[in-house]
Structures are given as C-alpha cells and as structure tokens.
C-alpha cells in the first residue's frame, strides 16, 4: 500500500467554519484539526476559510470557502454515507442533519435495512444515513 489517502473535500459559500463546527458537534470521536483563514487585510476577503481539516468519527474531511460566483452547484450526485450503529445514532444524525435542510428520502426501511434516509443539510451537503 502506498499510503495514499482519499479525503472528502467540501467547497462551501462562506459557511465552511460553521459547517465544520456543526458536524463536529453531531458525530462522536470528532475534532477540528486545523483552520486557516485569510487575514483581514488580504484581498478584501478577511476571515474567509482557505483550508480547514476536521475528523468526523475517524474520517478526515477538508473544506474551504469559495465566492458564490465561482462555486459549482452541489448536488446529491455525491453524498457522505454514514453507517449508523443503532437506532439512537440514526435518529440523532437524521434529526440534526435534516434541521433547516431537506429530506430527500425516508427515513424508511429498505429491503433488509432497518432505516435509510437521504438528507441535504443546511449547508447543501447530502448525507446517506443507513441503519442495518
């Protein structure tokens, strides 16, 4: 193995720091690893996140802010999949991520899966929640 890692990278419209803190508050074993912002006097864009790294239940994620004029549309074509341990964790993630967001599907049983939901959260990130 080469040591290559694949890390999800979110590009958000000025909400990267708020999203990071929101996600870290929801998932266990999560923390902020680093946060780098543009200085207040650079480029007239003071405070914009140019790089942040955080861990959600062991999964490293990176994010940054982008001016809305240059930001591509986020779609549910790419989503973050969460394998839920139990009903309580499924319910917590669903309730938290769907607040001020959009429920695209579920929660409902699908085949042998106890509960499945697709949610786009308040930051535009889509999540697949699955409790087996």
N, C-alpha and C positions, 0 to 999 in steps of 0.2 A: 504494500500500500504506500502511496506516495505522500500521504499527509495532506492531500488536497481536501479542502472542506467546501461545502456548499452552504452559503448563509443567505437566508432571505433578506432582501434589501427593499425597504419601503421608501418611496418618494412622496412626500405629503405637501399640501399647500399652506405651509406656515404652522402646522399643527403637530410636527414631529415630537417636540418635547412633551406636549400634553398627552399625545397618544402613548408615548413610552411610559410615562408615569401611570397612566390609566391601566395599561396592560400589566405592568409590574405589580399593581395593586390587586389584580384579579387572580393571577396564576401563582401557585406555590413555588418555592425554590427559585425565585426570580429576583433580579437585581439590575441596577444600572451599572455598566462597566466604564463607559466614558461618554462625555458630552463636550463637543467643540462648537462654539458659536463664532460668528463673525463679530469682530469688535464693533462697538457703537459708531465709530467714525469711518469705518471702511465701506466704500461703495454705497453709502447711504442706506445700507440694509442692516443696521445694527440689531443684534440679537438673533438673527436667523441661524438655525442649526445647519451646520455644514457637514457634520458627522456625529452620529451617536451610536453607541453599541449598548445592547442590553441582553439579558438572558431571561427567557420565559420557560420555567420548569426544565432547565437544562439546555434549551435550544437557543443558540446565539442568533440575534437579529440585529440588523443595522438599519438606520434610517437617516433621512435628511429632509430639509425644507427646500422647496422649489417655488419660484414665482409662478403664479397660476397661469400666466400667458405661455409658459414653456412646459407646463405639467401635462403629461399624457393622461387621458381618461383612465380611471381604474375600473375594471370590470370583474365580474365573478368568474371570468375565464381562468384566473389564478386565485387560489384561496389558500388559507392556512388551515390544515387539518389537525383536529385535536381529538386524540383517543382518550375518552373520559373513563376514569376508573370505576365510577359508581354514579348512581342517580343524583346524589347531592352535588358532585362536581359538575355533572352535566347541567343541572338546574342553575347552579351558580354562574357558569360560563354563559349559558343561554340568557339568563336574566340580565347579567352585566353587559354583554356584548350587544344585545338587542335594544337596550335602553337608548333612546334617541337614534336608533338605527332602523334597519329594515329587515324584517323576517321574510326570507325568500321561500323557505320551506320548513315545515314542521313546527314544533317537534312532533315526530310521529315514528311509530315502529315501521321498519322496512325489512321484509324478509325475516332473517334471524336476528337482526339488530334491534335492540330494545328501544332505542330512540336515536333519531337523526334530525339534524337541523342545519340549514344554511342561513347565515346571518351576515348582513353587511352592517358593520358598526358605524358609529357616529363619525368616524374618520375616513370612511369609504373603503375599509379593508374587509374582505369577505372571509368568513370562517366556516368550516365544516365541522360540526360537533357530532361525535359518534360515541354512543354508549353501547358496547357489545353485549 
